[in-house]
Amino acid sequence: MSDSVQMPALGESVTEGTVTRWLKNEGDRVEVDEPLLEVSTDKVDTEVPSPFAGVLEKILVQEDETVEVGAELAVIGSGEGGGDAAPAQDEQPAEEPAEDEGQSDESPAEKEEPASEESSEPSEQEVATEAKQQAGSGSSGSGEGQKVQMPALGESVTEGTVTRWLKNEGEQVEVDEPLLEVSTDKVDTEVPSPYAGVLSTILVQEDETVDVGTDLAVIGGESGGSESASASASATEETPQDAEEQAKEAEQPSEQRADQHQGAATGTVPSEEAAPRSNESEQPKAEQQQTPPQEASTTPAPERPSAADTAKTSYVTPIVRKLAKEKGVELESLQGTGVGGRIRKEDVLAAAEKAQQQAAPAPSEAPAAKAPSVPEVSPLRGTTEKMSRLRKVIAKRMVESLDTSAQLTTVIEVDVTRIAKLRARAKNSFQEREGVKLTYLPFFVKAATEALKAHPGLNASIEGDQIVYHGEENIGIAVDTERGLLVPVIKEAGDLTIAGIAKRVADLAARTRDNKVKPDELGGSTFTITNLGSNGALFDTPIINQPEVAILGLGAIVKRPVVVADADGNETIGIRSMVYLPLTYDHRLVDGADAGRFLQTVKKRLEEGAFEAELGL
């Protein structure tokens, strides 16, 4: 039986989402609530946990594809897990007899060594041997071991910082199990293990920053026979007695079995060595009866909480960890209520609320104030660089514009609630039909071009003592690029529909940012529109792009309470989508009244919101 994973609703007004990254591949096993993929919307970027447990049989939506809420993303079936481990277990019995033969071949030569050297301090030697077993277990299963490297977490990301290791050296890790957390300048994420085995060596410590491709750790072979194989290999370097003692200690035998085994081993030694061995082994026997149980009760004890803590937080998503950090909650102290004891967001919130209630009666123990969000210091601070050619051109033209024309700005407020609702209804079908997203900008361009036809004085230029009224509306669109501000031009925008304007805007903006725009596409504008609201600005006083006589700014669209009058003049207060439109104009040609009439024409067209016919509604 198979279950389908659907695009979840990530907000009341969110109708679609984009798959940015799959955290599992086809054929991988996934548990309930384990992060399955990352989804991006126009409001949030988040991980989507798996609603089912099983095998990811098929991925239906690829990365960077945008689908509606409820669309099927993947299929999870009831595939059998753990099938890959069987061959590794089958190989172990074949390797162990070969090592046993090696021990028996070397035994006659080693019998000549004095037994007193090996049994002088049995407890210390066993501790050292056990340490060798643990150190060698990571690589004995697969020879040299496999290296985990810093992954490329983005096209422009060249380095990453190890923020936290989720596994300790000597612990077993499975394929795709979270191994460490990595932070870059763009993302904080978990890095899953590409191999299964024992984490034998950590090469990069926490808080260290390394380049992409740098070796982070070494993972040995699969668990199971690796430790016993390592123990057998190290035993061949010692006497048969030590090899058997090590094997017995690894199995944690009872005191009687240890005595019987030691006696049997002594019986295999030649007669001239039997007496000294039995005499000198009496004291080690006494120590062996006391020391190994102490080691068994004390040495593993510190490791078990570490393994438990690691297992407890293995599948805690970055979102939950971030929430815990913000709330000051220690994940290690929580008992998860999710599947398999997994910690969920609700567990963190409940713990934070409980801590707040406990701290409330004691003002002195109130939680510390949240640290302020301090912006990152730019590497350009305190440096000097040569001004780029584009920056020189922009500087020259801006100064010339202010020196050439008499500029001033007037601002009006427009209610674009109808356009906001219209866009929400039409954007999905519009994108499917036209192949581009429906933004607010085409509505403003359309309204402006219609107003320019009615008010040609703002679609003009001054040449000497003559006024040139242009016969077409060539609209310049200000585009912010890494190199600086550029203004590609939509030629004859007054003849285009909203769909045509949207396509031209998307094409010109993309090619301008990629430095693929043609020179003739950056000139010939008769009127310019600049989107001030892209960075949250309410309004600005833009500078005219010469030889034009006006430029229109678009502020950020915000929802706020506004007095609204109905057809009968009754007034109510409602939540409306409002925007400021600042118009800078050249007072040599355009008077304030002319600018006001132009803006009122634009406002009326936008507030009516009658664009259904052009959107196919």
N, C-alpha and C positions, 0 to 999 in steps of 0.2 A: 504494500500500500504506500502511495506517495502523497505528500502534502505540498501545496504551493505556497511560496512566500510572496506576499503582496506589498506594494509600496504603501507604507503607513501614512496616516494623516498627521502631519507634523505641526498643525496649527489650524485654527478655525478658518482662516482665509487662504490657506495654502492648498492649492489644487494640483500641484505637480512637483516633482523632484528629479534631481539629476544624480545618477549613480557615479560617484567620483572614484570609488575604489572597492574592489572585492577583497575581503580579508581571508577568504577561503577559496580554494580551487576546486574544480569538479573532481569528485572522487574522495575529497577530504571528509573526515568525520566531524560533525559539529554537535554540540550539546545545546540544551535549552538555555536561553539567555546569554549564550556565548556570542561575542561580536561577529557578525556575518559580513556586513558591508558598510560603507560610508556613503551617506546621501547628503546632497547639498540642495537647499532651496533658496529663494530670494530673501529668506529671513534667518536661516540657521543652517549650520553644518553639523552633522551628528552621526553617530554610529547606530546601526539598526541591529539589535540582537536577534538571534534565531528563535522563532516561536516553537520550533520542533527539534527533536533530537534524531539524528540519523546521518545518512551520507548525502552530501551535496551532489545529486545526480546530474543536474543540468542548470546552467546559467542562461536565463532567457533574455536579460537586458545587459548589454555590455557597458563598460566604463565610458563615461562622458555622454551617455544617452539620457534623454529627458523623457519621462513618462508620467502619466496622470496618477493621482492617488487611487489605489485599488488595483493597479496593473500588476500582473504576475511578474515577479523578478527572477524566481528560481524554483526548482523542484527538489525537495528533500525526501529521500526514500528510506527504507528500513534496511540498508545494506549492512552486511556483517562486518564488524570491526575487528582489528587485531589479526587479520589474516597474514600480515607480513612478518609477524613475530615467529610463526611456526618454523620457517626454514632456519632461522637463526638458532632456535632451540635444538633442531635436528642436527646441526653441525657440531654442537658442543660435545656430545658423546664421542664423536670421531676424533676430536682433538685431544681429549683427556687421556685415552690409552697411550697415545704417542708420548705424552709427557710422563706417564707412569713408567713407560719403558726406559725413558731417559733417566729417570731416577734410579731404576734398578741397575742400569749399566754403570752409573757413576758410584753406586754404593760401595763396591769393593775397594776402590781407591780412597774413598773418604773414610772407610773404616779404620785406616791406619792413623788418622788424626786423633790426637788425645781428646778424649771426651770431656776432660776437665775444662778445656778452653771454651767449650760450647755451653757448659752448664754452670759456669761460675756465677753468672747473674741471669737466671732464666727470665725473670719478670721483665727486666729492662730489654732483653733481646726480643722478647715476644712483642713488647710495645713497639720497638723499632721495626720488627718484621710486619706488624699490622699496619704501621704507617706506610711501609713500602708497598703493601698490598693496595692500600687506598690510593696511593700516588700512581701506581702502575695500572690500576683497574680501568682508567679512562682510555688508555690506548691499546690495551692488550686485545680488546675485542675486534679492532679493525686495523691493527698494525700501527701506522703512524698517527692516526686520529684525523679528524676532519676539522677544518678551520671555519669559524663563523666570521664573516666580514661585515664592515659597516655598509649597510645598503644605501642605494641612491634613493632618497626620499623626495625627489623632485628634479625637474630638468635643470634648474639653476642652483640646486643645493650641492655644495662641494664638501661640506664637513658636517659633523654632528657631535653632540656631547652626550656621553653616557651618564644619565641621571640616576639610574637605579638598576642593580642586578636583581632579578627575580628568582635566580637560582644561585646556590653556593657551590664552590668546588667540591666534587665528590658526589653531588646529587644527580639522580637520574632525570633526564629530560626527554620528552617525546617530540615527534615531528609536529610543527605548528603550535607547540605549547609556548606561551609567552616566556621569553628568556631574559630580556632586559628592556629598559625604557630608554629611548633616545630623544633628545631635544635638538631642534634646529631653529633657525631664525624664522621658519614658517610653520612648523608643526611640532607637537609633542605626541609621540606615539610609542606603542609597544612593538618590539621586534620579535617575531616568532622564531623558534629554532628550526633551521632547515634540515637538521639531522636528529636521529634518536640515539641515545647513548648516555654516557656519564660525562658531566662537565668536568674535565680533568684540569684545565688551566684557564684562568681569567687573565688576559693579556692587557686589557685596558681597564683601569680602575674608575670608580664613580667620579663625576665632575671633570673627567679628562675629555678634551676635544681632539678628535682625529679626523683625517680626511676620509672621504668615501673610498671603500675598497680596503681599508686598513683591517688587519686581523684583530678581532676582538676577543676571541676565546678559541679553545680547542675542545672538541667533543670526541670522545672515544667511541668504541663499539657499543652495541646494544647491551643492556643489562642482562644478567643471567649467568653466563659462564665466564664473563670477563674477570670477575674478582677471583674465582677459583683458579682460573688459568694463570693469573698473575701470581697467586700464592704458590702454585705448583712450580712456576718458572723460578721464583726466588728461592724455593725450597731446594732446587737442584744445586744451588751454590753452597748449601750447608749439608749437614749430615742427615741420614734418613730419620734419625730421632727427631731433629728439629722440624723436618718436613711434616712428620706425623703430628708433632705437638702443635704446629701452626694450623694444620687442618682441623685438629680437635678444638683448638681455641676458636676458630672461625665458626664452628658449629655450636659453641658454648656448651661443652660436655659437663656432665656431673663430675664431682670430685672423685668418685669411685672409678669412673671410666678413665679419668686421667691417670690414676695410679695403675690401673690394669694395663693401659696402653704403654705407659713408661716401662713397666716391668717386662712386657712383651718385647719392647724395643731393646731392652738391656740383654735379653736372652739371645739375641741375634749376634752379639759382639763376641769375638774370639775369647778363649779362656784367659789369655794373659791380660786382656783389657777388661774382663768382666768384673774383677774385684774392684779396681779403682773406680770404674764407672758406678757400681752399686754403692760404694762408700760415699762418693762425692754427690750422688744424686739424692741422698736422703734429705739434705738441706733444701735443695730445689723442690723436692716433693712437698715439704712443709710450706715453703713459700708459694708453691703452685696451688696448694689447697686454699690459701688465703688471698693471694694477690689477684689471680684471674677473676674470682667473683667480684672483688672490689672494682676491677677495671670494667667488668661487664655492667656493674651497677652505676658507675660514675662516668665512664668515658662516653657511652652512647647518649647519656641523659641530656647533655647540652645540645646534641644534634637533633633530637626528636622535636623539640619546640620549633627549631628553625624550619624543619621540613613541614611541620604542621602549619606554621605561619605562612610558608611559601604556598602550600596547597590551598590555604584559606584565601589568599589574595591572587591566585594565579590568573583568574579570569575576571578580575575587577577591571572594568573599562576605564579608559583615561578620563571620561566624563565624571565617573563616580570618584576617582582619585582626586580630580580637580575640585569637586564639590567638598570632599572630605578635608582637603587642604584649606579651602576657604572657610569652612565651618570650624576648623581646628579639631577635627575628629581623628583619632588614631585608628586606622583600619584594623590593626592587629588586635585591638580590644573589642571588636565587634563580632557578634555571632550572626552570620548571614541568614536571611529567611528565604533566599532563593533556592533553586534546585541544587542539591549537593552542598548546601551551606554557602552558596555564593552570595556575596554582599551586593545589595542593590541600593539604588538612590534613596529609597524609602528608609532603609536601615540607617544611612548616614544622617538623614534629616531627623529621624526619631532620636538618634543619639545626641545630635546637636541641641534639640529641644530639651531633652532630659538634662543635659549639662547646663543649659541656660537656666532651667528651673532650679537646679541645685545651687547655682551661683547667685541667684537673685537675692536670697536672704542676706548674703554677705557681700556688701558693696565693695569691700576691699579685694575680693576675689573675682570681681567681674572680668569677663574676657577682655583681653587687650584690644585696643582699637585697631581696626584693619589698616594695614600699611597702605599709604597713598600710592596710587598708580603713577609711577614716575616714567616718563618717556625715555627710551634708549638714547644714549648719547651718540650723536653722529660722528663717524670717523673724520669728517671734514672739519670738525671743531678745532680751531687753532692752526689751520693750515692755509696755504695760499695756492691758487691754481689759475691758470690762464683762461680767460673768458673764451668760450667756444664761439665759432663763427655765427651760429644761429642765435646765440645769446646777444651778440653784438648787433645783429640785424633787428631783433626784437627791441632792444634798447633804443636804437636809432629811430625806429618807426614810432615808438610810443612818445618819445620826446618831440619828434616832428609833428605828431598829431596834436599834442597839446599846444605847440607853438603856432600851428596853422589855423585851428578852428576855435571858436568860442563855445566851449562845451559846458553843459549843465545837465542834470538828471532829474527826472520826475518819476514818481512811483505810484502804482495803483495796486489794489488788492482784488484778487479774482477768486470766486468760488468754483472749483473744478470738481465738485462732488459727482456730478452727472458723468463727467468724463472718466472719473475713477471707477464708477460702477460699470460704465460701458466697456472700459478696458478689461475689467475683471471678467465680464461675460464673454468677451470676444477673443482674448489673447490666445487661448488654446487652439481654437479653430483657425485663427489668423496665422499662427505659426505653422500649423499643418498645411495650410493652403499656400502661404507665401514663402515659407522657409526661413523667416526671420522673426525675432521677437517683437511684440508690439509694446513699445515704450511710450512715455508721455510726449516725447519730443516731436514726433510727427504731427500731433494735434496742434501744438504751438506753431510749428512751421506753416501748417495749412492755414490757420487763422491769421497769421502774420502776412502771408502772401496775398490773401483775399483783402486784408486791410490796406496793403500797399497799393493795390489796384485802385482803391477808392481814395487813397491819400498819396498821390505820386510825389508830393514834395519830400517825403521821407525815403523815396526810392530814386534819389537824384544825386548829382554831384556838381560842384562848382568848378568851372574852367575859366580862369581869368575873371572877366566880368559877365560871363554867361552861365546860365543854369541849364544843365542837361537832365531831362526827365527820361529815364531808361524805359525801353519798351518791353523788357522782360525782368522777372524777379529772380536774380541769381543770389541765392542765400548762402552766405558763408557760415560754417559751423565750427566753432572753436573746439579744438581737440587737444587734450593734455597728453603729451608724450614724454618719454624719458629724456629726450633731447631738449624739450621746451614746448611752448605753445605754438601750434600750427592751425591754419584756417583753410581746410579744403572747402570747395564750393559745389553746391548743388545747382547745376545750370538749369535755367528755365523751370524752377521749382513751382512757379505759379500754374504750370500746366499739368502737374502731377497730382495723383490721388494720394490718400494717406498710405496706401500700400506701396506706391512708387516712391514716396518720400522715405518710408521706413527702410526699403531696400537700399536706396542711395546712401542714407545715413550709415547703415550697418557696413556697407561696402567701403565707403570713404574712410570711416573711422578706423576700421581694421587695417586697411592698407596704409593709412597715415601712421599708425602706431608701429607697423612693421617696416616703415621706411620704404614702402613700395608705391607710394602715390606719385603721380606724374607732375612735373612742374606746372603745366598748364591747368592742372586741377587745383592749384593753390592760388590762382589769381582770377580776376574778373568778377568779383562779387560786387553786388549793388547794395546789400543790406546784410548785417551780421547778427546772428543769435548766439549767445553764450550761456551755457548751462551752469549757473552758479550753485545750484542746489545739489550737484553731485557730491560735494563735500559738506553738505548741511548748511550752507550759507542761506540766510533769509533773503537778503538783497545786497547789492553792491553798486558802485558807480563805474561801470565799464567805460573804457576809452575807445573812441571811434576809430575804426579801421579805415584810414584814408585811401582813396578820396571819397568815401561814403560820408553821409551826413547824419547817420543814426545807427545805434546798436541797441538791441533788446536783450535784457538779461532775464533768466528764468530762475527764481528762487526755489528753495526746497518746499515741497508740498507737505504740509503738516495738518493734522487733525486737531481742531480746537473748537470750543463752544462759540457759536455765533448767533446773533439775533436774526431770525428768518421771518419774513412777512409773506403771508399767503395772498391769494388773489383778492380777498376781501379786506386786506390791510391788517389782519390779525397777526400779531407778533408772538413768536415763540423762540425759545433757545434750543438750538440743535447742534449736534457734532457734525462739522463740515470739513471737507478737504480744501484748505486755503493755500494760496500762493501769492507772492509778491512779484510784480513785473516792473523792474526799473528800466527806463528808456533814457539813454544819453543821446542828446541831439546837438547839432551845430546851430547855434543861435544866429549865425550869419544868414541862414536860409530858413530855419524852422523856428517859429515862435512857440511860446508855451501853450497857447490855445491849440495850435496845430498838433503838437505832441499829445495834448490831452484828448483831442478828438480821435486821433489814431488809436490811442490806448483804449478808449471807450468802445471803438469798433471791435478791437481784439477781445476785449472783456465780454461783450455781448455774445460774440460767436462761441467763445469757450463755455460760458455759463449756460447757453442753450443746449450745448452738447449734442446737437443734431448731426451725428456722424454715422448713424446706423446704416444708411444706404451704402456708404463706402466700405463698411465692415461686413456687409453681407448679412445683417441682422434684420 
